[in-house]
Amino acid sequence: MRFFEDLAIGQRRELGSFTFTAELIKEFAEKFDPQPFHLDEEAGRNSLFGGLAASGWHVASVCMKLLVADGQRLSREEAARGEPVAVWGPSPGFRELRWIKPVLAGDTISYANVVESVRGSDSRPEWGIVQARNTGTNQRGELVFSFLATAFVPRRAADS
């Protein structure tokens, strides 16, 4: 993972994509969001969504999975090059969670992360704070999901 000093506003990470199959939509919904339009094709077609729709929480969970996987990949690459690996701190939260368009069975969502702001922490000088917009775009190029995340990022100087 990157250190605070390595981050810049506008920096973009492509996180990967995920196809929401009917089977996966139903499996997630049965466990975590058992509403009819997530569980049954007919109920989905008769809903405002017009088809079997993935839970917004499912769409967000996949984003988190891809964020973590990409961070782990970056860390492995840095370690293989003999570079120090930044271990990010916790997130104090997120804002502006939006489910913009429904994600229907068969949709493939591509996720990305774009840095929107970076600042030092006044109370913890060894850390910086980054805010990044996480988005999901469907196979038609339509934005379907977005949220602004905040995370503590270690400063390189704190590692020396």
Secondary structure, DSSP 4 states (H G I P E B T S, - for coil): ---GGG--TT-EEEEEEEE--HHHHHHHHHHH---HHHH-HHHHHTSTTSS-B--HHHHHHHHHHHHHHHHHHHHHHHHHTT----------EEEEEEE-S--BTT-EEEEEEEEEEEEE-SS-TTEEEEEEEEEEE-TTS-EEEEEEEEEEEE-HHHH-
